[in-house]
């Protein structure tokens, strides 16, 4: 805040102007302090993080179950009633799981009343889910050698099958398990070694790291082809998140970036399968997404990051912007204290989201028609209303910043009105970034730029498999086996997750 001049002017109007400017500056600083306090001491989001909420629910459900168990011990009728309710609400166990049947029959087929012969009139069938703990096994490969008694130097032997790790001990299924544990279940390699050690299998963390590196090298062509396939789509989401990377030269970590490019047309019934591709870059410069998206022509749905503007200025893409980011700015102001303008803006945005909720799952034409009828009038009134409020408040306040943020991006924020394929926000890609955040939280950092690139490659395949309801372990084990056995690069499309047959995900992988 500027200090007072040595001598105050005597002109009342000048003094009044100085006072107004000073009050505006004080109010702006108050808002900044409240925001910092909220970030430091309060909740960082409108709701608890999902993992924290689930932990709380787990505890509550545990206490509830213990209470029910105690009541069942003292009231047998209550136990029977709850058993019936569980049978009614549990759903069906998956049909693909193997069934091992046990028959519990009576000891005698004679009537306990008249000793006559009993005859069967039916049966009760009950199913329970059983788990066999993961077990290691050793696949022994024997290759007999044959020699000719007449030809002393002739020895014939079948060639050894190809391996992912030449001379190594793991099968492709074993390596797939390491990949899924690290990038889907977010278990760092050192924790995996501890788990394996409990079963008497001593594997060094560096050994697992070698397996991951070899697998990432083998899978990179599939990752690159996925990115090319996504760029042929008419619409994509894009976002980025930090990727801490060890910088040995300085003895600390540096901040790289993992860029996420997502295709998901399911909200409007599009035919293209969903997919996500992550690409690592050592920084957040604008040329990174420009290079990643080279050749893409269509609609790019993003947040407010300015690096995408270059693509739009070139006429290569149209930017659809995110109403969730606009809403977040007004929400922060409303939470900090009384803010009538911010609260009014939130109500208007909420109406847009209510319309979106009603049309989710409809085809693109229906969504566009509904938005033209219901959403467009809201935005046509909202824009001049924001401009009017902006003219009435100090330009240095956080509220003015929030309004300018929305108005400067109005064209991109309005694009969803004219295209039913466009979403109102970029939450789709933000959901795809959450698994990266979990891996980052547990592993803390990548060991190098190369390690971060491996992270991007494998996470892309894992998350895309999940988006297409494909079991990642079976998928990775299968395609790595195919690649090792010489799958031709000309048929690489067959290895993409959305081309993987669903039934293949359910078969056992040796």
Phi, psi and omega in degrees: 000133182295143179280161180290144176293156180304322179232128179281143177293152180270347181289122181301321181294320178295317178298318179298318179296319178297318181296316179298315180297320181292321178296321178297318179295319178298317180295321178297317179294324176299317179297319178297317179298315179298320179294317178296319178297320179295318179291329183277319188243340184258187177290143181272352179216172180292331178234163177296148172306145187304316183296324177291320178298318180295323176300316178297318179296321178300315180297316180298318180293325177297314179298319179297316180296320178297321177296318177296320179298320179295319180292327179292328179296326183264346182225092181301326179295322177297323179298317179294319179298316180293326177297320178294319179294322178296318179297324182286333189249356188283340185080188183255142175285146184305138184292334185283346181291140178295144178252127174247111188266140173233129180259122175255103187248167179286156182285329183226141178263021177261143180296128179292347182266306185246359181068015175285169181286129176276147174237149186284131180243359181156194180200157170256134180240126178235137179245137175231145179276123180243146179237129171263117181305148180305132182236139173275148174218160181247121175269115182264122180253116177252133177235095180300147175254141181234141179231155178263131181290336181271328182252107189295326186268002184270120173230124183245132180210141177296140179294148179288138176300150179294151180232151174295312177254102183299122182076002181270173185264343187275147166279169177297326178295324178294315179296320178300322178296319177297317180296314182294320179297322183281315190257346175252320181259357171062039176261114177301160185298324182294328176289324177296321178298324177294320179295315180294325181297329179296340177257014175081012179257110182269109178233126179286148180301322180295330176294314177298321179298321177297319178298316180298316180298317179296318179296318180298319177299318182291327185269351183304318178301326178293318177300313181296321178292325176298316180297318178298321179295319179294322181290344175278355179282156179280351184207136178220159168257151177215142176197174180214158177216159183288150177224093178300132183230133179296133179243088188302326182300328181256355179071025179208184180263154171246164185257105171267185182226138170252115179269138180243129176238122191234138168242124178209100181259011183296326180300337177241016175074029178293156185277337183288136180290152179287153177196156176222136177234128176259141178228129180272143173217147183285352180209184185248024182294152184298333182290345179295301178297331177298316179291317181298321186263016178304125181097348180282134176227116180161207182261128179246118181263119189219176172272204185273009182300129187286346183297336180282345183298329181299319178298319180292320180295330177284351183079013182278329181222162168249131184268122170257123187259174197253121177286338178296322178291324176295312181300322182300322180293317178290326179297317179300322178291318180295327179286333183286340182162183179304124182212082185301320181292315178298319179295320177296318177299319178299320179296319179293320178293322178301324179295322176299318181291328176296321177295317180297321179297324182288332184255003180297133182094347176282161180288169188300320181294319179294320178296316179297317181298317180294320179293321178296322182282320190250318186278321182302315178302326179295314181289326179296330177274326186291320183299306178297329177297317178295319179296321178297313181295324179297325180288344185261351185243165177296139183283352181265359183278162176295328178296317177298321177298317180296318180294316179296324177302316180289313184294324181290346181242020189299322180299312179292327178288339182264354186297329182296339180296326188259000181217112182292347178281341185276139175273163180284342180212178180256029181296335179302312181286330177294326175295326179287342179275338183304317178300326177296320180296322179293317177298317179298320181295321184275326182266346178072310180199161171275150185285341182193173175299322177297320177297321177295323176294320175299318176306312181297317183296307187288319179299326178299314181291319181296310184290325177292321175301316180296320178299331181260017177059036177253134179291118189298323183295312180298319180297309183296317180299320182292311185288328176294321177298317180296317180296315180300325181273013171093030177301127185291141180295334179294344179245032184293335178301333179293342182266355180292146185305318183286350174267351182287122184297136184302323182293334179293333180290345185260352182276156178290140177248120183290000000 
